[in-house]
Amino acid sequence: MMTERNGFEYVTLERRDFLRIVYEQHPDKSRILEGKRVIDAVDTENGISVKLHDGTVEEGDILIGCDGVHSTVRDLMWRNANTSIPDFITAREKTSLETTYRALVGVAKPIPGMSTNDMHWITHWGLSFLILTQPNKTFFFVNWKLPQKLTWPSKAKWTDAEAEVAAASVSHLPITESLGNYGRIKYEPTFLVSRKAYLTTGRSEGLFSWEIQLTKGNVCYGK
């Protein structure tokens, strides 16, 4: 269906593979700093100054934070906004970032009988699956709705043991009717992405930019 509607096939990649490909194709790798962690950012007359954990400082015209669900850049952006205009980012604004779902995300072996570019959305009572197939692997997402919403600054996480229990609890559920008993995902620890699961948000409402600072990706819609 993806090919019929769009005229080309889609490719699902792990983030690390995507970053590796982009890095290898970049014409000037000297402009990419690896292993650096942002610890502070302040506005300057000519742009923004970013301090890194090793003590070095980078100057630039704009700061874009793509640093995940527990974003340092977002916290610095909020701080800088409130420094310029007191109470500009209110507690109500911050707590509008909500977590309503938890998700088990991983990679499994190919499932016999499924095509190499399938996308399936399956619902069961109290949970849902998203299955994306590729020639050599199957990406899976299992979503459960939390008993109650979590708001910032809560940082609920699963332990490895809890992730294993969650995976085992859905391993018997069929994912496609046409495959019958064979249409199940084997949640082998070897094929789980870093053997961990994480919380995702079902809704986000907040301020994600301030002057020349902004956030993208999970910083905005993941918590």
N, C-alpha and C positions, 0 to 999 in steps of 0.2 A: 504493500500500500504506500509506503514512503516513496518508493521509486516511481510508482504510478502518479502520485500527486506532485512530486517535486522534480522528477526527471533525473534524479541521481540517488545513489545509495547513501546511507548515513554510516558513520563510523563512531563507535563508542570506545573511548580510551580512558585508562586510568590517568589521573592527573600527573603522576610522575612521568608517564610515557609522553604525555603532551608537552610537559615542560622540557623533557630531554630533547624532543624533536625540535621545538622552538629554539632551544639553546644551541643545538648543533647547526641549525641553519642561520643563526644570527651572523651578520657580516662583520660585526665588531664586538667580540666577546669581552674586550677590555672595559666596555661600558656596563657589564653585568657584574655586580658584586655578590659573591656567594657567601653564605654563612654569616650574614650580617643581621643583627636584630635592632630594630628601632626602639630607643628608650626615651627620646624626647624630640619635640618639634616646635619651633617658634617662628612666628612671622617676622620678616625683616623688611626693610625698605624696598628691596629689590626682588623679594619672593619669599622663600621659606628656607630655614636652616634645620637640618635633621641630624640629631646626634645618635650615633650607633653604639652598641654595647662595648666595642673595643676602643672607644674614646675618639674615633674619627668622626668628622663632621662632613656632611654633604650639603651643598647649596643647590637650589633648583627653583624653577618657576612655579611648580605645582606639586602637591603631594597627593598621591592616590594610594589609599590603603586597601590592599587585597590580602590581608593577613588573617583571614579566617573568622570563625564565629566569636572568638574571644579577642576581639581586635584591640590592639594597643593604639593604633592610629585613630580609631573611633573615639577612644577615651581621651586622647590628646586633643582631638578636634573639639570635643565637647568642652574640655578645659579651656582651650584657647578662645572659644566663642564666649564662654562665661567671663573670661578675663577682659575681653573687649566690651561686652555688654552684660553686666551682672544679671544672672537669672535668665539669660536668653534661652539656654537649654534647661528646662525645668525637670524636676523629678518625675512629673507626669509624662513628659516627653520621653524620658529614659525608660520608664516602666511600660511604655507602649510597645516595647519590644517583647513579644510574647512567644513562649514555646507551648504548642498545643499537641505536638506529635513527637514520638521518638521513632527512630528508624534504625534498622539493622541493614548495613550496606556491605556487600562483599562480592567476591568473584568465585564462580564454581566452574567445574568442567562442562563441556558442551552436553546438552541434553539430547539423547537419541530421539529422532523424529521431528525435531524443531529445525527450521531453516536457519541460515547463518545471519540473517538480518531481520529477525522477528522482533516485534515489540508488543508485549502483552501487559494489560492492566487487569488484574484479577481482584475481586473483592470477596472476602469472607466475613463472617460475623465478627465485628470488632477490629478488623485489620484488613490491609490490602497489600498486594504485591505489584511491583513493576519489574518486568523481566525484559532485558535487552540482550539479544544474542549476537555473537560474533563468531567467526570461523573457529577460533581456538579457545573460546571462553564464554561464559554466560555471566552477565552482571545482574545482580538482584538487589532489590530494595524492599524491605518489609516495614510497613508503617503501622504503628499502634497509636491510638489516641490516648493521651494521658488522662488520668482521673481528674486532674485539675490543671489549669494553666499555670505556667511558671513565668514570672516576669523578671526583668533585669533588677538586681545583679545576680540572680540565681544562676548557677552553672552546674546543673545536674548532669552527671555522666554515668555511663555504665562501666562496671568493672569487667574484666575479661571473663570472669566466672558468670556474671549476669548475662553477658552476650551469648555465652555458650548455652545457657539455660533457655534464653529466648529463641535461639536458633533451633534447639531441639524441640521446642514447643510447636513449631510450625513445619517441621520436616515431613510430617505425614500428609500435609494438605496438598491436593492436586492443584496444578497451576493452569492446565488447559484441559477442557473436557474431552477434546479429540484424542489426547494421548492416554487417557485413562490412568491406570495405576503407574504408568511409566513417567507421567508428567509431573515429577516432583524434583525438587532441588536437593542434592546431597550436600549438607552443610559440613563439609570436612574442614577441620581447622586449617589445614594446609592451604586451602583456597580462600580463606577469609582475608580480606585486606587488613593487614597488620593485626588480625585476630581481634579487632575492636569494633564496637558499634558506637554511634554517637547520636546526640539529640539534634533534631532539626525543628524548625519552626513552621507552623501552619499559617502564620500571618505576621506581618511586620508593618508597623507604622511608626516612622520616626524621621528625624532630620539627618540626612546622610551627606550633607555638604555644608561647608562654611568657608566663605571667601575662596581661597585657592587650595582648600583641602577637601577631599571627598573620599568616599568609600565605595567599593564594588564587591560583587559576589556575595559569599556567605556572611560578610560583614553586615550586609543589609538585610538579607532574608533568612539568615541562620542565626540561632542563638543557643 
